[in-house]
Each structure stands twice: as C-alpha cells, then as structure tokens.
C-alpha cells in the first residue's frame, strides 16, 4: 500500500522521515558544538592573551569537533543497534534492518555538520581580541 501527500501524487515513505531526522540531527549536533565554542570565547581569549598561537587554537577546536562527533556517533549507533536488536522479532518492525550504508551516511552527515559549525567557531575565535578577557 502506498501513501501519498494529499492532492499531489507524491509518495510518502520511510525514507523521507529518515531524511528529515538526519537533517534535524545534523543541525542540532552542529548548533550544539557552535554554542559550546561561543560560550568559551573568554577562555579562548585568555589563551590568546598568554601567547597561544592561532594554529594551536584551531587544532584544539578541531580536536573538540572530532571528539564530539566520535562520542555522539558511538552513543547514537549504540542506541540504534539496541533498538533494532530489541525489535527484531516484533511484527510492526519486521523487515526493518540497519544497513551499514545508512550508518556511514549518518556518520558523514553528522561529521559535515560539526565540521561546518567548527569552521564558524574557528572564525569567531580567530577574530577575537585577547583584550576581551580583561573587560568586564
């Protein structure tokens, strides 16, 4: 049985739901990382004030991004794997499988979102004046 968006003839399937969830998840992950960096601007300013180079700060931000992606992907994959293991024999979810291609696609999408957020964070940190730490 196929379902269609009312009066358009466009089929609605589980893939659209997955696509929307992937976009929302990627945006949330990227936004969370960006906010984390912006909240720590004073600490980055202090590092710049004591002489830490921009290259070292960029490395720190990219390491944080890699850590966020790795931990987040591991937790999400574990939850998804557990869900599919638990619901393997249930009638409503019979036939749903967790493909390795989907897992790689999710990893790439989340990595891209966090990388783009880290680029925005890097830009904000690089233009930061060290004197901002000493202002009230």
N, CA, C and O atoms as a Tinker XYZ file with bonds, in Angstrom:
   544  protein
     1  N      0.845000   -1.169000    0.000000    73     2
     2  CA     0.000000    0.000000    0.000000    64     1     3
     3  C      0.896000    1.240000    0.000000    63     2     4     5
     4  O      1.842000    1.321000    0.783000    81     3
     5  N      0.610000    2.181000   -0.852000    73     3     6
     6  CA     1.377000    3.422000   -0.914000    64     5     7
     7  C      0.547000    4.565000   -0.371000    63     6     8     9
     8  O     -0.666000    4.632000   -0.568000    81     7
     9  N      1.227000    5.454000    0.314000    73     7    10
    10  CA     0.573000    6.650000    0.835000    64     9    11
    11  C      1.082000    7.842000    0.046000    63    10    12    13
    12  O      2.244000    7.877000   -0.357000    81    11
    13  N      0.211000    8.819000   -0.173000    73    11    14
    14  CA     0.573000    9.986000   -0.965000    64    13    15
    15  C      0.243000   11.253000   -0.192000    63    14    16    17
    16  O     -0.699000   11.294000    0.599000    81    15
    17  N      1.045000   12.290000   -0.441000    73    15    18
    18  CA     0.733000   13.599000    0.112000    64    17    19
    19  C     -0.547000   14.077000   -0.567000    63    18    20    21
    20  O     -0.679000   13.989000   -1.788000    81    19
    21  N     -1.461000   14.569000    0.206000    73    19    22
    22  CA    -2.795000   14.912000   -0.271000    64    21    23
    23  C     -2.759000   15.776000   -1.534000    63    22    24    25
    24  O     -2.129000   16.834000   -1.557000    81    23
    25  N     -3.424000   15.324000   -2.555000    73    23    26
    26  CA    -3.630000   16.032000   -3.828000    64    25    27
    27  C     -2.342000   16.381000   -4.574000    63    26    28    29
    28  O     -2.349000   17.293000   -5.401000    81    27
    29  N     -1.240000   15.681000   -4.306000    73    27    30
    30  CA    -0.002000   15.984000   -5.037000    64    29    31
    31  C      0.507000   14.794000   -5.827000    63    30    32    33
    32  O      1.230000   14.979000   -6.806000    81    31
    33  N      0.157000   13.587000   -5.437000    73    31    34
    34  CA     0.672000   12.405000   -6.104000    64    33    35
    35  C      2.091000   12.049000   -5.690000    63    34    36    37
    36  O      2.689000   11.136000   -6.261000    81    35
    37  N      2.642000   12.759000   -4.701000    73    35    38
    38  CA     3.998000   12.492000   -4.222000    64    37    39
    39  C      3.930000   11.403000   -3.159000    63    38    40    41
    40  O      3.232000   11.563000   -2.158000    81    39
    41  N      4.652000   10.289000   -3.363000    73    39    42
    42  CA     4.592000    9.223000   -2.362000    64    41    43
    43  C      5.335000    9.611000   -1.083000    63    42    44    45
    44  O      6.390000   10.243000   -1.131000    81    43
    45  N      4.772000    9.228000    0.045000    73    43    46
    46  CA     5.387000    9.433000    1.353000    64    45    47
    47  C      5.925000    8.080000    1.794000    63    46    48    49
    48  O      5.193000    7.090000    1.800000    81    47
    49  N      7.176000    8.036000    2.156000    73    47    50
    50  CA     7.727000    6.774000    2.621000    64    49    51
    51  C      8.632000    7.003000    3.816000    63    50    52    53
    52  O      8.835000    8.129000    4.270000    81    51
    53  N      9.162000    5.914000    4.302000    73    51    54
    54  CA    10.016000    5.974000    5.474000    64    53    55
    55  C     11.309000    6.729000    5.182000    63    54    56    57
    56  O     11.905000    7.305000    6.093000    81    55
    57  N     11.746000    6.735000    3.936000    73    55    58
    58  CA    12.961000    7.445000    3.552000    64    57    59
    59  C     12.877000    8.941000    3.796000    63    58    60    61
    60  O     13.857000    9.564000    4.202000    81    59
    61  N     11.706000    9.518000    3.549000    73    59    62
    62  CA    11.523000   10.950000    3.804000    64    61    63
    63  C     11.658000   11.225000    5.295000    63    62    64    65
    64  O     12.279000   12.207000    5.702000    81    63
    65  N     11.077000   10.357000    6.098000    73    63    66
    66  CA    11.187000   10.507000    7.544000    64    65    67
    67  C     12.637000   10.424000    7.993000    63    66    68    69
    68  O     13.083000   11.214000    8.826000    81    67
    69  N     13.366000    9.474000    7.443000    73    67    70
    70  CA    14.783000    9.335000    7.785000    64    69    71
    71  C     15.560000   10.569000    7.348000    63    70    72    73
    72  O     16.412000   11.061000    8.088000    81    71
    73  N     15.273000   11.070000    6.157000    73    71    74
    74  CA    15.956000   12.267000    5.660000    64    73    75
    75  C     15.730000   13.472000    6.554000    63    74    76    77
    76  O     16.667000   14.210000    6.861000    81    75
    77  N     14.485000   13.672000    6.972000    73    75    78
    78  CA    14.173000   14.800000    7.851000    64    77    79
    79  C     14.866000   14.628000    9.199000    63    78    80    81
    80  O     15.420000   15.583000    9.742000    81    79
    81  N     14.833000   13.410000    9.737000    73    79    82
    82  CA    15.502000   13.151000   11.021000    64    81    83
    83  C     17.003000   13.373000   10.912000    63    82    84    85
    84  O     17.625000   13.888000   11.841000    81    83
    85  N     17.586000   12.991000    9.785000    73    83    86
    86  CA    19.020000   13.184000    9.570000    64    85    87
    87  C     19.376000   14.665000    9.522000    63    86    88    89
    88  O     20.366000   15.090000   10.116000    81    87
    89  N     18.580000   15.433000    8.826000    73    87    90
    90  CA    18.828000   16.882000    8.737000    64    89    91
    91  C     18.692000   17.536000   10.112000    63    90    92    93
    92  O     19.544000   18.328000   10.513000    81    91
    93  N     17.628000   17.206000   10.825000    73    91    94
    94  CA    17.411000   17.789000   12.152000    64    93    95
    95  C     18.540000   17.386000   13.103000    63    94    96    97
    96  O     19.049000   18.225000   13.846000    81    95
    97  N     18.931000   16.119000   13.086000    73    95    98
    98  CA    20.016000   15.656000   13.945000    64    97    99
    99  C     21.333000   16.334000   13.637000    63    98   100   101
   100  O     22.080000   16.697000   14.546000    81    99
   101  N     21.622000   16.508000   12.346000    73    99   102
   102  CA    22.870000   17.162000   11.948000    64   101   103
   103  C     22.876000   18.631000   12.378000    63   102   104   105
   104  O     23.894000   19.140000   12.845000    81   103
   105  N     21.744000   19.303000   12.218000    73   103   106
   106  CA    21.663000   20.707000   12.625000    64   105   107
   107  C     21.810000   20.846000   14.134000    63   106   108   109
   108  O     22.508000   21.742000   14.609000    81   107
   109  N     21.167000   19.976000   14.885000    73   107   110
   110  CA    21.266000   20.035000   16.351000    64   109   111
   111  C     22.703000   19.769000   16.803000    63   110   112   113
   112  O     23.213000   20.458000   17.686000    81   111
   113  N     23.357000   18.769000   16.198000    73   111   114
   114  CA    24.746000   18.476000   16.571000    64   113   115
   115  C     25.659000   19.652000   16.250000    63   114   116   117
   116  O     26.499000   20.031000   17.066000    81   115
   117  N     25.497000   20.223000   15.074000    73   115   118
   118  CA    26.322000   21.370000   14.699000    64   117   119
   119  C     26.073000   22.582000   15.572000    63   118   120   121
   120  O     27.011000   23.264000   15.986000    81   119
   121  N     24.813000   22.847000   15.848000    73   119   122
   122  CA    24.464000   24.001000   16.674000    64   121   123
   123  C     24.973000   23.827000   18.103000    63   122   124   125
   124  O     25.428000   24.792000   18.717000    81   123
   125  N     24.900000   22.622000   18.633000    73   123   126
   126  CA    25.401000   22.357000   19.977000    64   125   127
   127  C     26.892000   22.618000   20.067000    63   126   128   129
   128  O     27.364000   23.227000   21.027000    81   127
   129  N     27.639000   22.157000   19.065000    73   127   130
   130  CA    29.080000   22.388000   19.067000    64   129   131
   131  C     29.392000   23.878000   18.937000    63   130   132   133
   132  O     30.285000   24.381000   19.619000    81   131
   133  N     28.678000   24.579000   18.081000    73   131   134
   134  CA    28.901000   26.011000   17.891000    64   133   135
   135  C     28.638000   26.767000   19.198000    63   134   136   137
   136  O     29.427000   27.629000   19.587000    81   135
   137  N     27.548000   26.452000   19.865000    73   135   138
   138  CA    27.219000   27.124000   21.127000    64   137   139
   139  C     28.279000   26.823000   22.182000    63   138   140   141
   140  O     28.651000   27.704000   22.956000    81   139
   141  N     28.766000   25.583000   22.215000    73   139   142
   142  CA    29.816000   25.208000   23.168000    64   141   143
   143  C     31.048000   26.088000   22.972000    63   142   144   145
   144  O     31.634000   26.559000   23.947000    81   143
   145  N     31.440000   26.311000   21.735000    73   143   146
   146  CA    32.621000   27.133000   21.457000    64   145   147
   147  C     32.358000   28.599000   21.787000    63   146   148   149
   148  O     33.217000   29.265000   22.364000    81   147
   149  N     31.192000   29.101000   21.433000    73   147   150
   150  CA    30.881000   30.509000   21.676000    64   149   151
   151  C     30.822000   30.789000   23.183000    63   150   152   153
   152  O     31.228000   31.863000   23.627000    81   151
   153  N     30.326000   29.844000   23.959000    73   151   154
   154  CA    30.270000   30.034000   25.417000    64   153   155
   155  C     31.666000   30.097000   26.032000    63   154   156   157
   156  O     31.828000   30.636000   27.127000    81   155
   157  N     32.660000   29.565000   25.360000    73   155   158
   158  CA    34.019000   29.548000   25.895000    64   157   159
   159  C     34.929000   30.583000   25.224000    63   158   160   161
   160  O     36.150000   30.428000   25.235000    81   159
   161  N     34.354000   31.619000   24.649000    73   159   162
   162  CA    35.170000   32.643000   23.985000    64   161   163
   163  C     36.136000   33.317000   24.957000    63   162   164   165
   164  O     37.262000   33.637000   24.576000    81   163
   165  N     35.721000   33.535000   26.192000    73   163   166
   166  CA    36.620000   34.182000   27.154000    64   165   167
   167  C     37.845000   33.310000   27.426000    63   166   168   169
   168  O     38.954000   33.821000   27.579000    81   167
   169  N     37.639000   31.995000   27.485000    73   167   170
   170  CA    38.777000   31.100000   27.704000    64   169   171
   171  C     39.721000   31.119000   26.493000    63   170   172   173
   172  O     40.941000   31.098000   26.652000    81   171
   173  N     39.151000   31.159000   25.291000    73   171   174
   174  CA    39.999000   31.259000   24.104000    64   173   175
   175  C     40.734000   32.596000   24.068000    63   174   176   177
   176  O     41.888000   32.668000   23.644000    81   175
   177  N     40.056000   33.656000   24.518000    73   175   178
   178  CA    40.710000   34.960000   24.609000    64   177   179
   179  C     41.861000   34.937000   25.602000    63   178   180   181
   180  O     42.905000   35.543000   25.361000    81   179
   181  N     41.674000   34.242000   26.715000    73   179   182
   182  CA    42.754000   34.125000   27.707000    64   181   183
   183  C     43.930000   33.352000   27.121000    63   182   184   185
   184  O     45.085000   33.711000   27.347000    81   183
   185  N     43.644000   32.305000   26.378000    73   183   186
   186  CA    44.727000   31.554000   25.731000    64   185   187
   187  C     45.489000   32.432000   24.745000    63   186   188   189
   188  O     46.717000   32.376000   24.679000    81   187
   189  N     44.762000   33.243000   23.980000    73   187   190
   190  CA    45.430000   34.150000   23.038000    64   189   191
   191  C     46.253000   35.194000   23.784000    63   190   192   193
   192  O     47.332000   35.582000   23.336000    81   191
   193  N     45.734000   35.650000   24.933000    73   191   194
   194  CA    46.436000   36.673000   25.714000    64   193   195
   195  C     47.753000   36.149000   26.280000    63   194   196   197
   196  O     48.703000   36.918000   26.427000    81   195
   197  N     47.829000   34.855000   26.600000    73   195   198
   198  CA    49.080000   34.324000   27.146000    64   197   199
   199  C     50.017000   33.813000   26.058000    63   198   200   201
   200  O     51.085000   33.277000   26.351000    81   199
   201  N     49.608000   33.983000   24.794000    73   199   202
   202  CA    50.532000   33.702000   23.706000    64   201   203
   203  C     50.320000   32.418000   22.929000    63   202   204   205
   204  O     51.186000   32.028000   22.145000    81   203
   205  N     49.198000   31.753000   23.122000    73   203   206
   206  CA    48.925000   30.536000   22.341000    64   205   207
   207  C     48.641000   30.951000   20.905000    63   206   208   209
   208  O     47.881000   31.889000   20.661000    81   207
   209  N     49.254000   30.251000   19.957000    73   207   210
   210  CA    49.111000   30.616000   18.544000    64   209   211
   211  C     47.729000   30.239000   18.022000    63   210   212   213
   212  O     47.048000   29.370000   18.566000    81   211
   213  N     47.340000   30.927000   16.944000    73   211   214
   214  CA    46.064000   30.623000   16.300000    64   213   215
   215  C     46.031000   29.191000   15.779000    63   214   216   217
   216  O     44.987000   28.540000   15.811000    81   215
   217  N     47.165000   28.704000   15.302000    73   215   218
   218  CA    47.227000   27.330000   14.798000    64   217   219
   219  C     46.910000   26.333000   15.906000    63   218   220   221
   220  O     46.197000   25.356000   15.679000    81   219
   221  N     47.434000   26.575000   17.095000    73   219   222
   222  CA    47.177000   25.679000   18.228000    64   221   223
   223  C     45.704000   25.742000   18.627000    63   222   224   225
   224  O     45.105000   24.714000   18.942000    81   223
   225  N     45.120000   26.936000   18.616000    73   223   226
   226  CA    43.703000   27.087000   18.975000    64   225   227
   227  C     42.812000   26.393000   17.945000    63   226   228   229
   228  O     41.837000   25.737000   18.310000    81   227
   229  N     43.144000   26.536000   16.660000    73   227   230
   230  CA    42.388000   25.846000   15.612000    64   229   231
   231  C     42.487000   24.327000   15.819000    63   230   232   233
   232  O     41.495000   23.615000   15.665000    81   231
   233  N     43.662000   23.843000   16.161000    73   231   234
   234  CA    43.837000   22.422000   16.446000    64   233   235
   235  C     42.989000   21.970000   17.619000    63   234   236   237
   236  O     42.421000   20.878000   17.596000    81   235
   237  N     42.901000   22.806000   18.646000    73   235   238
   238  CA    42.081000   22.470000   19.810000    64   237   239
   239  C     40.607000   22.374000   19.433000    63   238   240   241
   240  O     39.906000   21.457000   19.861000    81   239
   241  N     40.148000   23.322000   18.633000    73   239   242
   242  CA    38.737000   23.318000   18.224000    64   241   243
   243  C     38.434000   22.102000   17.350000    63   242   244   245
   244  O     37.394000   21.463000   17.510000    81   243
   245  N     39.340000   21.786000   16.430000    73   243   246
   246  CA    39.120000   20.619000   15.572000    64   245   247
   247  C     39.171000   19.314000   16.368000    63   246   248   249
   248  O     38.444000   18.368000   16.063000    81   247
   249  N     40.027000   19.265000   17.382000    73   247   250
   250  CA    40.056000   18.082000   18.251000    64   249   251
   251  C     38.751000   17.948000   19.033000    63   250   252   253
   252  O     38.235000   16.844000   19.201000    81   251
   253  N     38.220000   19.077000   19.509000    73   251   254
   254  CA    36.927000   19.055000   20.187000    64   253   255
   255  C     35.834000   18.570000   19.230000    63   254   256   257
   256  O     34.968000   17.786000   19.617000    81   255
   257  N     35.882000   19.041000   17.983000    73   255   258
   258  CA    34.887000   18.624000   16.991000    64   257   259
   259  C     34.975000   17.120000   16.738000    63   258   260   261
   260  O     33.953000   16.435000   16.676000    81   259
   261  N     36.186000   16.615000   16.595000    73   259   262
   262  CA    36.372000   15.182000   16.381000    64   261   263
   263  C     35.868000   14.375000   17.579000    63   262   264   265
   264  O     35.268000   13.314000   17.410000    81   263
   265  N     36.111000   14.878000   18.779000    73   263   266
   266  CA    35.646000   14.202000   19.988000    64   265   267
   267  C     34.123000   14.188000   20.058000    63   266   268   269
   268  O     33.521000   13.167000   20.390000    81   267
   269  N     33.503000   15.322000   19.745000    73   267   270
   270  CA    32.035000   15.412000   19.759000    64   269   271
   271  C     31.437000   14.441000   18.750000    63   270   272   273
   272  O     30.478000   13.735000   19.061000    81   271
   273  N     31.996000   14.401000   17.544000    73   271   274
   274  CA    31.482000   13.509000   16.505000    64   273   275
   275  C     31.645000   12.057000   16.927000    63   274   276   277
   276  O     30.712000   11.264000   16.795000    81   275
   277  N     32.801000   11.708000   17.425000    73   275   278
   278  CA    33.083000   10.319000   17.785000    64   277   279
   279  C     32.177000    9.838000   18.920000    63   278   280   281
   280  O     31.567000    8.774000   18.819000    81   279
   281  N     32.092000   10.609000   19.984000    73   279   282
   282  CA    31.269000   10.201000   21.127000    64   281   283
   283  C     29.785000   10.198000   20.750000    63   282   284   285
   284  O     29.062000    9.256000   21.075000    81   283
   285  N     29.338000   11.242000   20.072000    73   283   286
   286  CA    27.931000   11.314000   19.672000    64   285   287
   287  C     27.538000   10.190000   18.731000    63   286   288   289
   288  O     26.469000    9.598000   18.881000    81   287
   289  N     28.391000    9.892000   17.764000    73   287   290
   290  CA    28.096000    8.820000   16.819000    64   289   291
   291  C     28.104000    7.462000   17.521000    63   290   292   293
   292  O     27.271000    6.605000   17.226000    81   291
   293  N     29.030000    7.267000   18.438000    73   291   294
   294  CA    29.085000    5.999000   19.167000    64   293   295
   295  C     27.827000    5.794000   20.012000    63   294   296   297
   296  O     27.256000    4.704000   20.022000    81   295
   297  N     27.404000    6.823000   20.708000    73   295   298
   298  CA    26.194000    6.716000   21.528000    64   297   299
   299  C     24.970000    6.486000   20.642000    63   298   300   301
   300  O     24.158000    5.607000   20.929000    81   299
   301  N     24.830000    7.259000   19.577000    73   299   302
   302  CA    23.696000    7.111000   18.675000    64   301   303
   303  C     23.658000    5.755000   17.999000    63   302   304   305
   304  O     22.589000    5.159000   17.864000    81   303
   305  N     24.809000    5.260000   17.573000    73   303   306
   306  CA    24.871000    3.938000   16.938000    64   305   307
   307  C     24.521000    2.843000   17.931000    63   306   308   309
   308  O     23.839000    1.877000   17.590000    81   307
   309  N     24.989000    2.997000   19.152000    73   307   310
   310  CA    24.653000    2.022000   20.182000    64   309   311
   311  C     23.164000    1.980000   20.471000    63   310   312   313
   312  O     22.581000    0.905000   20.614000    81   311
   313  N     22.552000    3.149000   20.556000    73   311   314
   314  CA    21.103000    3.205000   20.798000    64   313   315
   315  C     20.345000    2.602000   19.621000    63   314   316   317
   316  O     19.403000    1.835000   19.814000    81   315
   317  N     20.756000    2.950000   18.397000    73   315   318
   318  CA    20.086000    2.396000   17.213000    64   317   319
   319  C     20.259000    0.884000   17.136000    63   318   320   321
   320  O     19.303000    0.163000   16.850000    81   319
   321  N     21.457000    0.406000   17.386000    73   319   322
   322  CA    21.705000   -1.036000   17.365000    64   321   323
   323  C     20.887000   -1.766000   18.411000    63   322   324   325
   324  O     20.353000   -2.844000   18.150000    81   323
   325  N     20.787000   -1.179000   19.596000    73   323   326
   326  CA    19.982000   -1.776000   20.662000    64   325   327
   327  C     18.510000   -1.817000   20.275000    63   326   328   329
   328  O     17.832000   -2.821000   20.492000    81   327
   329  N     18.019000   -0.722000   19.701000    73   327   330
   330  CA    16.624000   -0.681000   19.254000    64   329   331
   331  C     16.345000   -1.768000   18.225000    63   330   332   333
   332  O     15.355000   -2.492000   18.337000    81   331
   333  N     17.212000   -1.884000   17.225000    73   331   334
   334  CA    16.987000   -2.888000   16.189000    64   333   335
   335  C     17.121000   -4.305000   16.734000    63   334   336   337
   336  O     16.435000   -5.209000   16.257000    81   335
   337  N     17.975000   -4.516000   17.709000    73   335   338
   338  CA    18.104000   -5.841000   18.325000    64   337   339
   339  C     16.856000   -6.188000   19.131000    63   338   340   341
   340  O     16.366000   -7.315000   19.067000    81   339
   341  N     16.347000   -5.226000   19.885000    73   339   342
   342  CA    15.167000   -5.468000   20.716000    64   341   343
   343  C     13.925000   -5.705000   19.853000    63   342   344   345
   344  O     13.119000   -6.580000   20.167000    81   343
   345  N     13.762000   -4.945000   18.782000    73   343   346
   346  CA    12.547000   -5.018000   17.966000    64   345   347
   347  C     12.694000   -5.953000   16.766000    63   346   348   349
   348  O     11.866000   -5.912000   15.856000    81   347
   349  N     13.706000   -6.776000   16.745000    73   347   350
   350  CA    13.975000   -7.645000   15.608000    64   349   351
   351  C     12.808000   -8.574000   15.294000    63   350   352   353
   352  O     12.500000   -8.801000   14.124000    81   351
   353  N     12.164000   -9.107000   16.310000    73   351   354
   354  CA    11.116000  -10.096000   16.091000    64   353   355
   355  C      9.699000   -9.546000   16.239000    63   354   356   357
   356  O      8.738000  -10.313000   16.176000    81   355
   357  N      9.552000   -8.260000   16.430000    73   355   358
   358  CA     8.220000   -7.659000   16.535000    64   357   359
   359  C      7.601000   -7.538000   15.149000    63   358   360   361
   360  O      8.287000   -7.210000   14.181000    81   359
   361  N      6.294000   -7.805000   15.058000    73   359   362
   362  CA     5.615000   -7.742000   13.760000    64   361   363
   363  C      5.658000   -6.361000   13.106000    63   362   364   365
   364  O      5.940000   -6.275000   11.911000    81   363
   365  N      5.389000   -5.276000   13.842000    73   363   366
   366  CA     5.392000   -3.972000   13.165000    64   365   367
   367  C      6.763000   -3.561000   12.608000    63   366   368   369
   368  O      6.830000   -2.803000   11.640000    81   367
   369  N      7.833000   -4.043000   13.198000    73   367   370
   370  CA     9.168000   -3.640000   12.737000    64   369   371
   371  C      9.889000   -4.750000   11.987000    63   370   372   373
   372  O     11.072000   -4.610000   11.677000    81   371
   373  N      9.215000   -5.830000   11.693000    73   371   374
   374  CA     9.837000   -6.924000   10.956000    64   373   375
   375  C     10.200000   -6.429000    9.557000    63   374   376   377
   376  O      9.393000   -5.790000    8.883000    81   375
   377  N     11.387000   -6.724000    9.146000    73   375   378
   378  CA    11.850000   -6.298000    7.823000    64   377   379
   379  C     12.669000   -5.016000    7.845000    63   378   380   381
   380  O     13.323000   -4.685000    6.856000    81   379
   381  N     12.644000   -4.294000    8.950000    73   379   382
   382  CA    13.498000   -3.112000    9.064000    64   381   383
   383  C     14.896000   -3.571000    9.450000    63   382   384   385
   384  O     15.067000   -4.311000   10.419000    81   383
   385  N     15.869000   -3.144000    8.713000    73   383   386
   386  CA    17.248000   -3.526000    9.010000    64   385   387
   387  C     18.109000   -2.275000    9.087000    63   386   388   389
   388  O     17.789000   -1.236000    8.508000    81   387
   389  N     19.195000   -2.403000    9.809000    73   387   390
   390  CA    20.146000   -1.309000    9.968000    64   389   391
   391  C     21.306000   -1.579000    9.015000    63   390   392   393
   392  O     22.203000   -2.365000    9.322000    81   391
   393  N     21.281000   -0.922000    7.860000    73   391   394
   394  CA    22.294000   -1.159000    6.832000    64   393   395
   395  C     23.575000   -0.393000    7.149000    63   394   396   397
   396  O     23.533000    0.704000    7.705000    81   395
   397  N     24.706000   -0.983000    6.788000    73   395   398
   398  CA    25.976000   -0.312000    7.017000    64   397   399
   399  C     26.078000    0.954000    6.176000    63   398   400   401
   400  O     26.748000    1.904000    6.580000    81   399
   401  N     25.429000    0.987000    5.013000    73   399   402
   402  CA    25.450000    2.187000    4.171000    64   401   403
   403  C     24.763000    3.354000    4.870000    63   402   404   405
   404  O     25.197000    4.501000    4.765000    81   403
   405  N     23.678000    3.041000    5.589000    73   403   406
   406  CA    22.988000    4.087000    6.348000    64   405   407
   407  C     23.859000    4.609000    7.483000    63   406   408   409
   408  O     23.888000    5.807000    7.763000    81   407
   409  N     24.565000    3.690000    8.129000    73   407   410
   410  CA    25.436000    4.090000    9.232000    64   409   411
   411  C     26.555000    5.007000    8.739000    63   410   412   413
   412  O     26.891000    5.990000    9.400000    81   411
   413  N     27.122000    4.690000    7.596000    73   411   414
   414  CA    28.172000    5.536000    7.026000    64   413   415
   415  C     27.599000    6.882000    6.602000    63   414   416   417
   416  O     28.227000    7.918000    6.817000    81   415
   417  N     26.410000    6.874000    6.002000    73   415   418
   418  CA    25.771000    8.125000    5.600000    64   417   419
   419  C     25.507000    9.045000    6.773000    63   418   420   421
   420  O     25.719000   10.254000    6.683000    81   419
   421  N     25.048000    8.477000    7.868000    73   419   422
   422  CA    24.799000    9.273000    9.073000    64   421   423
   423  C     26.109000    9.828000    9.615000    63   422   424   425
   424  O     26.178000   10.991000   10.012000    81   423
   425  N     27.145000    8.999000    9.634000    73   423   426
   426  CA    28.448000    9.462000   10.130000    64   425   427
   427  C     28.969000   10.622000    9.287000    63   426   428   429
   428  O     29.492000   11.598000    9.825000    81   427
   429  N     28.826000   10.519000    7.981000    73   427   430
   430  CA    29.295000   11.593000    7.091000    64   429   431
   431  C     28.481000   12.867000    7.315000    63   430   432   433
   432  O     29.046000   13.958000    7.392000    81   431
   433  N     27.164000   12.734000    7.418000    73   431   434
   434  CA    26.311000   13.916000    7.593000    64   433   435
   435  C     26.601000   14.629000    8.910000    63   434   436   437
   436  O     26.716000   15.854000    8.941000    81   435
   437  N     26.718000   13.877000    9.983000    73   435   438
   438  CA    26.989000   14.488000   11.288000    64   437   439
   439  C     28.392000   15.102000   11.309000    63   438   440   441
   440  O     28.590000   16.190000   11.851000    81   439
   441  N     29.356000   14.406000   10.721000    73   439   442
   442  CA    30.725000   14.940000   10.657000    64   441   443
   443  C     30.752000   16.245000    9.872000    63   442   444   445
   444  O     31.425000   17.196000   10.269000    81   443
   445  N     30.027000   16.294000    8.765000    73   443   446
   446  CA    29.973000   17.509000    7.949000    64   445   447
   447  C     29.334000   18.660000    8.719000    63   446   448   449
   448  O     29.830000   19.786000    8.679000    81   447
   449  N     28.247000   18.384000    9.413000    73   447   450
   450  CA    27.573000   19.437000   10.179000    64   449   451
   451  C     28.469000   19.991000   11.278000    63   450   452   453
   452  O     28.549000   21.205000   11.463000    81   451
   453  N     29.137000   19.113000   12.002000    73   451   454
   454  CA    30.015000   19.570000   13.082000    64   453   455
   455  C     31.239000   20.274000   12.515000    63   454   456   457
   456  O     31.719000   21.243000   13.104000    81   455
   457  N     31.754000   19.801000   11.374000    73   455   458
   458  CA    32.894000   20.465000   10.743000    64   457   459
   459  C     32.522000   21.881000   10.314000    63   458   460   461
   460  O     33.299000   22.813000   10.525000    81   459
   461  N     31.352000   22.052000    9.718000    73   459   462
   462  CA    30.912000   23.395000    9.315000    64   461   463
   463  C     30.707000   24.291000   10.539000    63   462   464   465
   464  O     31.058000   25.471000   10.516000    81   463
   465  N     30.141000   23.730000   11.599000    73   463   466
   466  CA    29.979000   24.508000   12.831000    64   465   467
   467  C     31.332000   24.883000   13.415000    63   466   468   469
   468  O     31.497000   25.975000   13.959000    81   467
   469  N     32.311000   23.968000   13.303000    73   467   470
   470  CA    33.639000   24.283000   13.833000    64   469   471
   471  C     34.311000   25.367000   12.994000    63   470   472   473
   472  O     35.079000   26.167000   13.527000    81   471
   473  N     34.037000   25.406000   11.693000    73   471   474
   474  CA    34.588000   26.487000   10.865000    64   473   475
   475  C     34.036000   27.834000   11.311000    63   474   476   477
   476  O     34.772000   28.818000   11.376000    81   475
   477  N     32.739000   27.880000   11.618000    73   475   478
   478  CA    32.152000   29.123000   12.135000    64   477   479
   479  C     32.768000   29.495000   13.480000    63   478   480   481
   480  O     33.034000   30.665000   13.753000    81   479
   481  N     32.989000   28.479000   14.316000    73   479   482
   482  CA    33.599000   28.716000   15.621000    64   481   483
   483  C     35.028000   29.208000   15.470000    63   482   484   485
   484  O     35.453000   30.130000   16.166000    81   483
   485  N     35.763000   28.592000   14.561000    73   483   486
   486  CA    37.156000   28.987000   14.323000    64   485   487
   487  C     37.209000   30.438000   13.866000    63   486   488   489
   488  O     38.066000   31.202000   14.310000    81   487
   489  N     36.308000   30.812000   12.994000    73   487   490
   490  CA    36.284000   32.192000   12.508000    64   489   491
   491  C     36.041000   33.163000   13.661000    63   490   492   493
   492  O     36.690000   34.205000   13.756000    81   491
   493  N     35.092000   32.804000   14.542000    73   491   494
   494  CA    34.802000   33.671000   15.684000    64   493   495
   495  C     35.999000   33.778000   16.627000    63   494   496   497
   496  O     36.264000   34.850000   17.172000    81   495
   497  N     36.710000   32.694000   16.820000    73   495   498
   498  CA    37.844000   32.685000   17.738000    64   497   499
   499  C     39.034000   33.427000   17.141000    63   498   500   501
   500  O     39.745000   34.133000   17.856000    81   499
   501  N     39.257000   33.273000   15.839000    73   499   502
   502  CA    40.415000   33.922000   15.215000    64   501   503
   503  C     40.297000   35.441000   15.187000    63   502   504   505
   504  O     41.311000   36.136000   15.254000    81   503
   505  N     39.089000   35.966000   15.089000    73   503   506
   506  CA    38.920000   37.423000   15.090000    64   505   507
   507  C     38.777000   37.985000   16.496000    63   506   508   509
   508  O     38.658000   39.197000   16.674000    81   507
   509  N     38.788000   37.110000   17.495000    73   507   510
   510  CA    38.647000   37.523000   18.891000    64   509   511
   511  C     39.896000   38.274000   19.343000    63   510   512   513
   512  O     41.023000   37.838000   19.111000    81   511
   513  N     39.670000   39.393000   19.984000    73   511   514
   514  CA    40.768000   40.168000   20.561000    64   513   515
   515  C     41.080000   39.628000   21.952000    63   514   516   517
   516  O     40.158000   39.430000   22.744000    81   515
   517  N     42.346000   39.383000   22.276000    73   515   518
   518  CA    42.702000   38.872000   23.596000    64   517   519
   519  C     42.281000   39.805000   24.733000    63   518   520   521
   520  O     42.059000   39.353000   25.856000    81   519
   521  N     42.171000   41.103000   24.446000    73   519   522
   522  CA    41.824000   42.071000   25.488000    64   521   523
   523  C     40.396000   41.882000   25.992000    63   522   524   525
   524  O     40.047000   42.415000   27.045000    81   523
   525  N     39.559000   41.135000   25.267000    73   523   526
   526  CA    38.174000   40.940000   25.680000    64   525   527
   527  C     38.104000   40.224000   27.030000    63   526   528   529
   528  O     37.108000   40.340000   27.743000    81   527
   529  N     39.151000   39.491000   27.379000    73   527   530
   530  CA    39.190000   38.772000   28.655000    64   529   531
   531  C     39.264000   39.764000   29.821000    63   530   532   533
   532  O     38.711000   39.513000   30.891000    81   531
   533  N     39.932000   40.858000   29.612000    73   531   534
   534  CA    40.187000   41.802000   30.699000    64   533   535
   535  C     39.086000   42.844000   30.846000    63   534   536   537
   536  O     39.109000   43.659000   31.769000    81   535
   537  N     38.121000   42.813000   29.930000    73   535   538
   538  CA    36.990000   43.729000   30.042000    64   537   539
   539  C     35.937000   43.111000   30.938000    63   538   540   541
   540  O     35.855000   41.889000   31.057000    81   539
   541  N     35.140000   43.943000   31.561000    73   539   542
   542  CA    34.120000   43.498000   32.497000    64   541   543
   543  C     33.062000   42.731000   31.861000    63   542   544
   544  O     32.130000   42.290000   32.534000    81   543
